[in-house]
Amino acid sequence: MRDLVTTEWLAHHLGDPALRIADVRWYLDPSRKGRDAYSAGHIPGAVFLDVDADLSAPGGGRGRAIGRHPWPSAEQVSRTMGGAGIGRGTRVVAYDDQGGAVAARLWYLLRAYGHADAAVLDGGIVKWRAEGRPVTTEVPSVPAASFEARLQAGYVLTKADMLGRDAARPVLDARAPERYRGETEPVDLRAGHIPGARNAPYSGNLTGGAEPVFLPPAELRQRYAALGAEGAAPIVYCGSGVTACHDLLALHLAGRGGSLYAGSWSEWSADESLPIETGER
């Protein structure tokens, strides 16, 4: 299965019993709830997976030593995916309303735990709605499945891994430029970035306009080559390990690999013993 699917593809495959559509809308603004957006209207057949409760381990939050969205355990992933009707033979398509910025978390999580048959809906529900395609408020009843999560080597790095990392591996920060530079920090305890990191905002993977989609692979290759990601596979982080997965999907589409620093800036900035940088690199 392709890692990025079009709205046309998904419309053609609605109702496929081997397909599970997952709505993973989530917002940094605490006044907005992904589940509310799902309840107001979602792609037919889609289940809802919550970034905080389903795609992250419990105990995270602002200023917590483990970050805001801790990486979930194999046991949690097995339980969550099985409950959502995702099994070994299930094809998964994830979507959001932010150009894939959140949906890529599910794509990467599934791949990291050995389930490669996953994709992101290019353009998400924004493009789907703009094309006049159907939405519903009906919550599907899906049969439980058996999902055996096994974390694959090299996909997820810890803070200790970051401290002992190979200096040849570039580090990319997927946050907005003003947060990377340390000019503002609306969520985490300290402003700035991990020393040596280069800024690769996830929005740079997308076209402009009201219905952004991913840039062609050749343009993504050019973008990441300019960021020094031609040699050793980069390490990517963001605020809490969610939007960094968008960069990792873009790297994958460009034919490159990479690893996620799961704790990301929320974990790093909470440890005052660790150095930070500000400004442009």
Phi and psi restraints in degrees (value plus and minus 20) as a CYANA .aco file:
   2 ARG   PHI     -87.2   -47.2
   2 ARG   PSI     132.4   172.4
   3 ASP   PHI    -104.6   -64.6
   3 ASP   PSI     -30.5     9.5
   4 LEU   PHI    -156.1  -116.1
   4 LEU   PSI     105.0   145.0
   5 VAL   PHI    -140.3  -100.3
   5 VAL   PSI     132.8   172.8
   6 THR   PHI    -107.6   -67.6
   6 THR   PSI     144.5   184.5
   7 THR   PHI     -83.8   -43.8
   7 THR   PSI     -54.3   -14.3
   8 GLU   PHI     -82.2   -42.2
   8 GLU   PSI     -64.1   -24.1
   9 TRP   PHI     -80.4   -40.4
   9 TRP   PSI     -67.3   -27.3
  10 LEU   PHI     -85.8   -45.8
  10 LEU   PSI     -60.9   -20.9
  11 ALA   PHI     -79.6   -39.6
  11 ALA   PSI     -57.1   -17.1
  12 HIS   PHI     -90.8   -50.8
  12 HIS   PSI     -46.5    -6.5
  13 HIS   PHI    -125.3   -85.3
  13 HIS   PSI     -12.9    27.1
  14 LEU   PHI     -77.5   -37.5
  14 LEU   PSI     116.0   156.0
  15 GLY   PHI      68.9   108.9
  15 GLY   PSI     -24.2    15.8
  16 ASP   PHI     -85.1   -45.1
  16 ASP   PSI     101.2   141.2
  17 PRO   PHI     -85.2   -45.2
  17 PRO   PSI     -38.7     1.3
  18 ALA   PHI    -109.8   -69.8
  18 ALA   PSI     -18.8    21.2
  19 LEU   PHI    -127.6   -87.6
  19 LEU   PSI     114.6   154.6
  20 ARG   PHI    -141.6  -101.6
  20 ARG   PSI     100.6   140.6
  21 ILE   PHI    -114.9   -74.9
  21 ILE   PSI     114.4   154.4
  22 ALA   PHI    -144.4  -104.4
  22 ALA   PSI     101.6   141.6
  23 ASP   PHI    -109.1   -69.1
  23 ASP   PSI      97.8   137.8
  24 VAL   PHI    -142.5  -102.5
  24 VAL   PSI      14.0    54.0
  25 ARG   PHI     -79.2   -39.2
  25 ARG   PSI     117.9   157.9
  26 TRP   PHI    -177.0  -137.0
  26 TRP   PSI     130.4   170.4
  27 TYR   PHI    -155.3  -115.3
  27 TYR   PSI     120.8   160.8
  28 LEU   PHI     -85.8   -45.8
  28 LEU   PSI     -52.6   -12.6
  29 ASP   PHI     -88.6   -48.6
  29 ASP   PSI      95.1   135.1
  30 PRO   PHI     -85.9   -45.9
  30 PRO   PSI     -34.7     5.3
  31 SER   PHI     -99.1   -59.1
  31 SER   PSI     -30.8     9.2
  32 ARG   PHI    -130.0   -90.0
  32 ARG   PSI     117.5   157.5
  33 LYS   PHI    -142.8  -102.8
  33 LYS   PSI     112.0   152.0
  34 GLY   PHI     -81.2   -41.2
  34 GLY   PSI     -58.2   -18.2
  35 ARG   PHI     -84.8   -44.8
  35 ARG   PSI     -54.2   -14.2
  36 ASP   PHI     -84.3   -44.3
  36 ASP   PSI     -62.3   -22.3
  37 ALA   PHI     -83.3   -43.3
  37 ALA   PSI     -61.1   -21.1
  38 TYR   PHI     -81.8   -41.8
  38 TYR   PSI     -65.8   -25.8
  39 SER   PHI     -84.6   -44.6
  39 SER   PSI     -49.4    -9.4
  40 ALA   PHI     -96.5   -56.5
  40 ALA   PSI     -37.5     2.5
  41 GLY   PHI     136.6   176.6
  41 GLY   PSI     106.3   146.3
  42 HIS   PHI    -161.1  -121.1
  42 HIS   PSI     149.9   189.9
  43 ILE   PHI     -86.4   -46.4
  43 ILE   PSI     114.7   154.7
  44 PRO   PHI     -73.7   -33.7
  44 PRO   PSI     112.7   152.7
  45 GLY   PHI      69.1   109.1
  45 GLY   PSI     -26.9    13.1
  46 ALA   PHI     -95.3   -55.3
  46 ALA   PSI     118.5   158.5
  47 VAL   PHI    -116.2   -76.2
  47 VAL   PSI     142.7   182.7
  48 PHE   PHI    -127.4   -87.4
  48 PHE   PSI     110.5   150.5
  49 LEU   PHI    -141.6  -101.6
  49 LEU   PSI     107.1   147.1
  50 ASP   PHI    -112.1   -72.1
  50 ASP   PSI     109.2   149.2
  51 VAL   PHI     -80.2   -40.2
  51 VAL   PSI     -62.6   -22.6
  52 ASP   PHI     -90.6   -50.6
  52 ASP   PSI     -66.5   -26.5
  53 ALA   PHI    -111.7   -71.7
  53 ALA   PSI     -53.6   -13.6
  54 ASP   PHI    -122.6   -82.6
  54 ASP   PSI     -56.3   -16.3
  55 LEU   PHI    -125.9   -85.9
  55 LEU   PSI      -7.8    32.2
  56 SER   PHI    -160.3  -120.3
  56 SER   PSI     131.9   171.9
  57 ALA   PHI     -93.9   -53.9
  57 ALA   PSI     134.7   174.7
  58 PRO   PHI     -88.8   -48.8
  58 PRO   PSI     139.3   179.3
  59 GLY   PHI      77.0   117.0
  59 GLY   PSI     -20.0    20.0
  60 GLY   PHI    -101.5   -61.5
  60 GLY   PSI     149.7   189.7
  61 GLY   PHI     139.0   179.0
  61 GLY   PSI     153.0   193.0
  62 ARG   PHI     -81.0   -41.0
  62 ARG   PSI     108.7   148.7
  63 GLY   PHI      59.0    99.0
  63 GLY   PSI     -21.3    18.7
  64 ARG   PHI     -96.0   -56.0
  64 ARG   PSI     124.6   164.6
  65 ALA   PHI     -83.8   -43.8
  65 ALA   PSI     -41.3    -1.3
  66 ILE   PHI    -119.1   -79.1
  66 ILE   PSI     -15.8    24.2
  67 GLY   PHI      69.7   109.7
  67 GLY   PSI     158.1   198.1
  68 ARG   PHI    -103.1   -63.1
  68 ARG   PSI     -50.3   -10.3
  69 HIS   PHI    -151.3  -111.3
  69 HIS   PSI      56.2    96.2
  70 PRO   PHI     -79.7   -39.7
  70 PRO   PSI     127.7   167.7
  71 TRP   PHI     -86.4   -46.4
  71 TRP   PSI     109.2   149.2
  72 PRO   PHI     -95.3   -55.3
  72 PRO   PSI     133.2   173.2
  73 SER   PHI     -95.3   -55.3
  73 SER   PSI     144.4   184.4
  74 ALA   PHI     -80.5   -40.5
  74 ALA   PSI     -58.4   -18.4
  75 GLU   PHI     -83.1   -43.1
  75 GLU   PSI     -64.8   -24.8
  76 GLN   PHI     -84.2   -44.2
  76 GLN   PSI     -63.6   -23.6
  77 VAL   PHI     -84.1   -44.1
  77 VAL   PSI     -62.5   -22.5
  78 SER   PHI     -79.1   -39.1
  78 SER   PSI     -64.6   -24.6
  79 ARG   PHI     -87.7   -47.7
  79 ARG   PSI     -65.2   -25.2
  80 THR   PHI     -86.1   -46.1
  80 THR   PSI     -67.6   -27.6
  81 MET   PHI     -88.2   -48.2
  81 MET   PSI     -60.7   -20.7
  82 GLY   PHI     -80.2   -40.2
  82 GLY   PSI     -61.4   -21.4
  83 GLY   PHI     -86.0   -46.0
  83 GLY   PSI     -46.1    -6.1
  84 ALA   PHI    -107.7   -67.7
  84 ALA   PSI     -15.0    25.0
  85 GLY   PHI      59.5    99.5
  85 GLY   PSI       3.8    43.8
  86 ILE   PHI    -123.7   -83.7
  86 ILE   PSI      96.4   136.4
  87 GLY   PHI    -142.6  -102.6
  87 GLY   PSI    -189.5  -149.5
  88 ARG   PHI     -78.8   -38.8
  88 ARG   PSI     -59.9   -19.9
  89 GLY   PHI    -115.1   -75.1
  89 GLY   PSI      -7.0    33.0
  90 THR   PHI    -108.8   -68.8
  90 THR   PSI     112.0   152.0
  91 ARG   PHI    -109.5   -69.5
  91 ARG   PSI     112.6   152.6
  92 VAL   PHI    -136.8   -96.8
  92 VAL   PSI     112.0   152.0
  93 VAL   PHI    -142.6  -102.6
  93 VAL   PSI      99.9   139.9
  94 ALA   PHI    -122.9   -82.9
  94 ALA   PSI     125.3   165.3
  95 TYR   PHI    -164.5  -124.5
  95 TYR   PSI     141.3   181.3
  96 ASP   PHI    -165.4  -125.4
  96 ASP   PSI    -180.8  -140.8
  97 ASP   PHI    -144.7  -104.7
  97 ASP   PSI       7.0    47.0
  98 GLN   PHI    -151.9  -111.9
  98 GLN   PSI      19.4    59.4
  99 GLY   PHI      48.5    88.5
  99 GLY   PSI       0.0    40.0
 100 GLY   PHI      72.1   112.1
 100 GLY   PSI     -16.4    23.6
 101 ALA   PHI     -80.1   -40.1
 101 ALA   PSI     -51.6   -11.6
 102 VAL   PHI    -120.8   -80.8
 102 VAL   PSI     -59.1   -19.1
 103 ALA   PHI     -78.2   -38.2
 103 ALA   PSI     -52.4   -12.4
 104 ALA   PHI     -83.3   -43.3
 104 ALA   PSI     -43.4    -3.4
 105 ARG   PHI     -82.0   -42.0
 105 ARG   PSI     -64.0   -24.0
 106 LEU   PHI     -88.2   -48.2
 106 LEU   PSI     -62.1   -22.1
 107 TRP   PHI     -75.4   -35.4
 107 TRP   PSI     -68.0   -28.0
 108 TYR   PHI     -90.9   -50.9
 108 TYR   PSI     -59.3   -19.3
 109 LEU   PHI     -81.0   -41.0
 109 LEU   PSI     -64.6   -24.6
 110 LEU   PHI     -82.8   -42.8
 110 LEU   PSI     -65.1   -25.1
 111 ARG   PHI     -83.3   -43.3
 111 ARG   PSI     -61.1   -21.1
 112 ALA   PHI     -82.0   -42.0
 112 ALA   PSI     -51.5   -11.5
 113 TYR   PHI    -118.8   -78.8
 113 TYR   PSI       1.1    41.1
 114 GLY   PHI      70.7   110.7
 114 GLY   PSI     -10.7    29.3
 115 HIS   PHI    -131.4   -91.4
 115 HIS   PSI      73.9   113.9
 116 ALA   PHI    -102.6   -62.6
 116 ALA   PSI     -31.1     8.9
 117 ASP   PHI    -103.8   -63.8
 117 ASP   PSI      43.6    83.6
 118 ALA   PHI    -157.6  -117.6
 118 ALA   PSI     130.8   170.8
 119 ALA   PHI    -169.4  -129.4
 119 ALA   PSI     144.0   184.0
 120 VAL   PHI    -129.0   -89.0
 120 VAL   PSI     119.6   159.6
 121 LEU   PHI     -98.2   -58.2
 121 LEU   PSI      93.9   133.9
 122 ASP   PHI     -87.4   -47.4
 122 ASP   PSI     100.8   140.8
 123 GLY   PHI      71.5   111.5
 123 GLY   PSI     -37.2     2.8
 124 GLY   PHI      38.6    78.6
 124 GLY   PSI    -178.3  -138.3
 125 ILE   PHI     -91.3   -51.3
 125 ILE   PSI     -39.4     0.6
 126 VAL   PHI     -83.0   -43.0
 126 VAL   PSI     -70.1   -30.1
 127 LYS   PHI     -87.7   -47.7
 127 LYS   PSI     -59.1   -19.1
 128 TRP   PHI     -77.3   -37.3
 128 TRP   PSI     -69.3   -29.3
 129 ARG   PHI     -86.0   -46.0
 129 ARG   PSI     -61.6   -21.6
 130 ALA   PHI     -81.0   -41.0
 130 ALA   PSI     -48.0    -8.0
 131 GLU   PHI    -107.0   -67.0
 131 GLU   PSI     -16.9    23.1
 132 GLY   PHI      55.4    95.4
 132 GLY   PSI       2.4    42.4
 133 ARG   PHI    -101.1   -61.1
 133 ARG   PSI     139.2   179.2
 134 PRO   PHI     -92.0   -52.0
 134 PRO   PSI     126.9   166.9
 135 VAL   PHI    -149.9  -109.9
 135 VAL   PSI     142.5   182.5
 136 THR   PHI    -166.4  -126.4
 136 THR   PSI     141.9   181.9
 137 THR   PHI    -126.1   -86.1
 137 THR   PSI     -19.5    20.5
 138 GLU   PHI     -93.1   -53.1
 138 GLU   PSI     109.2   149.2
 139 VAL   PHI    -110.6   -70.6
 139 VAL   PSI      99.9   139.9
 140 PRO   PHI     -92.3   -52.3
 140 PRO   PSI     130.9   170.9
 141 SER   PHI    -119.1   -79.1
 141 SER   PSI      94.8   134.8
 142 VAL   PHI    -135.8   -95.8
 142 VAL   PSI     120.3   160.3
 143 PRO   PHI     -91.8   -51.8
 143 PRO   PSI     123.5   163.5
 144 ALA   PHI     -85.2   -45.2
 144 ALA   PSI     132.4   172.4
 145 ALA   PHI    -150.2  -110.2
 145 ALA   PSI     150.2   190.2
 146 SER   PHI    -121.9   -81.9
 146 SER   PSI     100.3   140.3
 147 PHE   PHI    -144.7  -104.7
 147 PHE   PSI     100.5   140.5
 148 GLU   PHI    -126.9   -86.9
 148 GLU   PSI      82.7   122.7
 149 ALA   PHI    -103.0   -63.0
 149 ALA   PSI     107.6   147.6
 150 ARG   PHI    -153.1  -113.1
 150 ARG   PSI      93.4   133.4
 151 LEU   PHI     -86.7   -46.7
 151 LEU   PSI     106.7   146.7
 152 GLN   PHI    -104.9   -64.9
 152 GLN   PSI     124.0   164.0
 153 ALA   PHI     -84.3   -44.3
 153 ALA   PSI     120.2   160.2
 154 GLY   PHI      68.3   108.3
 154 GLY   PSI     -28.1    11.9
 155 TYR   PHI     -98.9   -58.9
 155 TYR   PSI     -57.7   -17.7
 156 VAL   PHI    -147.3  -107.3
 156 VAL   PSI     109.1   149.1
 157 LEU   PHI    -132.7   -92.7
 157 LEU   PSI     126.7   166.7
 158 THR   PHI    -117.1   -77.1
 158 THR   PSI     156.8   196.8
 159 LYS   PHI     -81.9   -41.9
 159 LYS   PSI     -59.3   -19.3
 160 ALA   PHI     -82.7   -42.7
 160 ALA   PSI     -58.6   -18.6
 161 ASP   PHI     -82.2   -42.2
 161 ASP   PSI     -60.1   -20.1
 162 MET   PHI     -84.4   -44.4
 162 MET   PSI     -60.2   -20.2
 163 LEU   PHI     -89.0   -49.0
 163 LEU   PSI     -47.4    -7.4
 164 GLY   PHI    -127.4   -87.4
 164 GLY   PSI      -0.7    39.3
 165 ARG   PHI     -89.2   -49.2
 165 ARG   PSI     137.2   177.2
 166 ASP   PHI     -88.0   -48.0
 166 ASP   PSI     102.4   142.4
 167 ALA   PHI     -83.6   -43.6
 167 ALA   PSI     -37.3     2.7
 168 ALA   PHI     -95.7   -55.7
 168 ALA   PSI     -36.3     3.7
 169 ARG   PHI    -104.1   -64.1
 169 ARG   PSI     102.4   142.4
 170 PRO   PHI     -88.4   -48.4
 170 PRO   PSI     129.4   169.4
 171 VAL   PHI    -134.3   -94.3
 171 VAL   PSI     108.2   148.2
 172 LEU   PHI    -136.8   -96.8
 172 LEU   PSI     117.7   157.7
 173 ASP   PHI    -129.4   -89.4
 173 ASP   PSI      96.7   136.7
 174 ALA   PHI    -107.1   -67.1
 174 ALA   PSI     -16.5    23.5
 175 ARG   PHI     -97.3   -57.3
 175 ARG   PSI     149.6   189.6
 176 ALA   PHI     -81.3   -41.3
 176 ALA   PSI     129.5   169.5
 177 PRO   PHI     -75.3   -35.3
 177 PRO   PSI     -59.2   -19.2
 178 GLU   PHI     -87.8   -47.8
 178 GLU   PSI     -50.3   -10.3
 179 ARG   PHI     -95.7   -55.7
 179 ARG   PSI     -61.4   -21.4
 180 TYR   PHI     -77.6   -37.6
 180 TYR   PSI     -64.4   -24.4
 181 ARG   PHI     -93.0   -53.0
 181 ARG   PSI     -34.8     5.2
 182 GLY   PHI      66.1   106.1
 182 GLY   PSI      -3.8    36.2
 183 GLU   PHI     -96.5   -56.5
 183 GLU   PSI     -45.9    -5.9
 184 THR   PHI    -170.5  -130.5
 184 THR   PSI     130.3   170.3
 185 GLU   PHI    -168.6  -128.6
 185 GLU   PSI      72.0   112.0
 186 PRO   PHI     -97.0   -57.0
 186 PRO   PSI     -31.2     8.8
 187 VAL   PHI    -145.6  -105.6
 187 VAL   PSI     -70.6   -30.6
 188 ASP   PHI    -112.8   -72.8
 188 ASP   PSI     152.0   192.0
 189 LEU   PHI     -95.3   -55.3
 189 LEU   PSI     -53.5   -13.5
 190 ARG   PHI    -146.3  -106.3
 190 ARG   PSI     131.4   171.4
 191 ALA   PHI    -121.2   -81.2
 191 ALA   PSI     124.3   164.3
 192 GLY   PHI     113.6   153.6
 192 GLY   PSI    -174.4  -134.4
 193 HIS   PHI    -167.3  -127.3
 193 HIS   PSI     148.3   188.3
 194 ILE   PHI     -86.2   -46.2
 194 ILE   PSI     111.4   151.4
 195 PRO   PHI     -73.5   -33.5
 195 PRO   PSI     112.1   152.1
 196 GLY   PHI      70.6   110.6
 196 GLY   PSI     -31.8     8.2
 197 ALA   PHI     -92.6   -52.6
 197 ALA   PSI     128.4   168.4
 198 ARG   PHI    -130.3   -90.3
 198 ARG   PSI     128.1   168.1
 199 ASN   PHI    -103.5   -63.5
 199 ASN   PSI     104.4   144.4
 200 ALA   PHI    -153.7  -113.7
 200 ALA   PSI      51.3    91.3
 201 PRO   PHI     -74.2   -34.2
 201 PRO   PSI     115.3   155.3
 202 TYR   PHI     -79.9   -39.9
 202 TYR   PSI     -48.3    -8.3
 203 SER   PHI     -81.6   -41.6
 203 SER   PSI     -42.5    -2.5
 204 GLY   PHI     -91.9   -51.9
 204 GLY   PSI     -27.4    12.6
 205 ASN   PHI    -104.8   -64.8
 205 ASN   PSI     -25.6    14.4
 206 LEU   PHI    -135.0   -95.0
 206 LEU   PSI     137.0   177.0
 207 THR   PHI     -93.3   -53.3
 207 THR   PSI     148.8   188.8
 208 GLY   PHI    -104.8   -64.8
 208 GLY   PSI    -188.9  -148.9
 209 GLY   PHI      72.9   112.9
 209 GLY   PSI     159.6   199.6
 210 ALA   PHI     -96.5   -56.5
 210 ALA   PSI     -40.4    -0.4
 211 GLU   PHI    -147.2  -107.2
 211 GLU   PSI      49.3    89.3
 212 PRO   PHI     -85.9   -45.9
 212 PRO   PSI     122.8   162.8
 213 VAL   PHI    -149.6  -109.6
 213 VAL   PSI     150.7   190.7
 214 PHE   PHI     -87.5   -47.5
 214 PHE   PSI     124.6   164.6
 215 LEU   PHI     -85.1   -45.1
 215 LEU   PSI     136.9   176.9
 216 PRO   PHI     -80.7   -40.7
 216 PRO   PSI     133.2   173.2
 217 PRO   PHI     -73.1   -33.1
 217 PRO   PSI     -58.8   -18.8
 218 ALA   PHI     -82.6   -42.6
 218 ALA   PSI     -59.2   -19.2
 219 GLU   PHI     -91.4   -51.4
 219 GLU   PSI     -54.5   -14.5
 220 LEU   PHI     -87.2   -47.2
 220 LEU   PSI     -60.4   -20.4
 221 ARG   PHI     -80.0   -40.0
 221 ARG   PSI     -62.0   -22.0
 222 GLN   PHI     -84.7   -44.7
 222 GLN   PSI     -61.3   -21.3
 223 ARG   PHI     -81.0   -41.0
 223 ARG   PSI     -68.8   -28.8
 224 TYR   PHI     -96.4   -56.4
 224 TYR   PSI     -46.0    -6.0
 225 ALA   PHI     -83.5   -43.5
 225 ALA   PSI     -60.2   -20.2
 226 ALA   PHI     -86.4   -46.4
 226 ALA   PSI     -42.1    -2.1
 227 LEU   PHI    -112.8   -72.8
 227 LEU   PSI     -13.8    26.2
 228 GLY   PHI      65.8   105.8
 228 GLY   PSI      -1.3    38.7
 229 ALA   PHI    -121.3   -81.3
 229 ALA   PSI      17.8    57.8
 230 GLU   PHI    -113.5   -73.5
 230 GLU   PSI     -47.8    -7.8
 231 GLY   PHI    -115.1   -75.1
 231 GLY   PSI    -127.4   -87.4
 232 ALA   PHI     -83.6   -43.6
 232 ALA   PSI     126.1   166.1
 233 ALA   PHI     -82.9   -42.9
 233 ALA   PSI     112.1   152.1
 234 PRO   PHI     -94.7   -54.7
 234 PRO   PSI     140.4   180.4
 235 ILE   PHI    -125.8   -85.8
 235 ILE   PSI     112.1   152.1
 236 VAL   PHI    -139.9   -99.9
 236 VAL   PSI     119.0   159.0
 237 TYR   PHI    -160.6  -120.6
 237 TYR   PSI     149.4   189.4
 238 CYS   PHI    -166.2  -126.2
 238 CYS   PSI    -162.9  -122.9
 239 GLY   PHI     -92.8   -52.8
 239 GLY   PSI     -66.1   -26.1
 240 SER   PHI    -162.7  -122.7
 240 SER   PSI      -5.0    35.0
 241 GLY   PHI      72.2   112.2
 241 GLY   PSI      -5.8    34.2
 242 VAL   PHI    -118.8   -78.8
 242 VAL   PSI     -85.9   -45.9
 243 THR   PHI     -90.8   -50.8
 243 THR   PSI     -36.9     3.1
 244 ALA   PHI     -78.4   -38.4
 244 ALA   PSI     -49.4    -9.4
 245 CYS   PHI     -86.9   -46.9
 245 CYS   PSI     -43.2    -3.2
 246 HIS   PHI     -85.9   -45.9
 246 HIS   PSI     -63.8   -23.8
 247 ASP   PHI     -82.9   -42.9
 247 ASP   PSI     -59.1   -19.1
 248 LEU   PHI     -87.3   -47.3
 248 LEU   PSI     -55.2   -15.2
 249 LEU   PHI     -86.1   -46.1
 249 LEU   PSI     -63.8   -23.8
 250 ALA   PHI     -81.3   -41.3
 250 ALA   PSI     -61.7   -21.7
 251 LEU   PHI     -82.1   -42.1
 251 LEU   PSI     -61.2   -21.2
 252 HIS   PHI     -83.0   -43.0
 252 HIS   PSI     -64.4   -24.4
 253 LEU   PHI     -82.7   -42.7
 253 LEU   PSI     -49.5    -9.5
 254 ALA   PHI    -103.8   -63.8
 254 ALA   PSI     -18.6    21.4
 255 GLY   PHI      65.1   105.1
 255 GLY   PSI      -1.3    38.7
 256 ARG   PHI    -135.8   -95.8
 256 ARG   PSI     141.5   181.5
 257 GLY   PHI    -125.4   -85.4
 257 GLY   PSI    -195.1  -155.1
 258 GLY   PHI     154.6   194.6
 258 GLY   PSI     151.7   191.7
 259 SER   PHI    -151.2  -111.2
 259 SER   PSI     131.3   171.3
 260 LEU   PHI    -118.3   -78.3
 260 LEU   PSI     106.3   146.3
 261 TYR   PHI    -103.8   -63.8
 261 TYR   PSI      80.9   120.9
 262 ALA   PHI     -83.5   -43.5
 262 ALA   PSI     -61.1   -21.1
 263 GLY   PHI     -88.0   -48.0
 263 GLY   PSI     -49.5    -9.5
 264 SER   PHI      32.9    72.9
 264 SER   PSI    -179.6  -139.6
 265 TRP   PHI     -82.8   -42.8
 265 TRP   PSI     -52.2   -12.2
 266 SER   PHI     -82.4   -42.4
 266 SER   PSI     -55.8   -15.8
 267 GLU   PHI     -98.0   -58.0
 267 GLU   PSI     -66.4   -26.4
 268 TRP   PHI     -81.7   -41.7
 268 TRP   PSI     -66.1   -26.1
 269 SER   PHI     -89.7   -49.7
 269 SER   PSI     -42.2    -2.2
 270 ALA   PHI     -97.2   -57.2
 270 ALA   PSI     -35.1     4.9
 271 ASP   PHI    -119.1   -79.1
 271 ASP   PSI      79.7   119.7
 272 GLU   PHI     -88.9   -48.9
 272 GLU   PSI     -28.6    11.4
 273 SER   PHI     -99.6   -59.6
 273 SER   PSI     -31.9     8.1
 274 LEU   PHI    -114.2   -74.2
 274 LEU   PSI     121.5   161.5
 275 PRO   PHI     -95.9   -55.9
 275 PRO   PSI     136.8   176.8
 276 ILE   PHI    -154.7  -114.7
 276 ILE   PSI     141.7   181.7
 277 GLU   PHI    -144.2  -104.2
 277 GLU   PSI     136.4   176.4
 278 THR   PHI    -150.0  -110.0
 278 THR   PSI     147.5   187.5
 279 GLY   PHI      62.3   102.3
 279 GLY   PSI    -195.1  -155.1
 280 GLU   PHI    -101.2   -61.2
 280 GLU   PSI     128.5   168.5
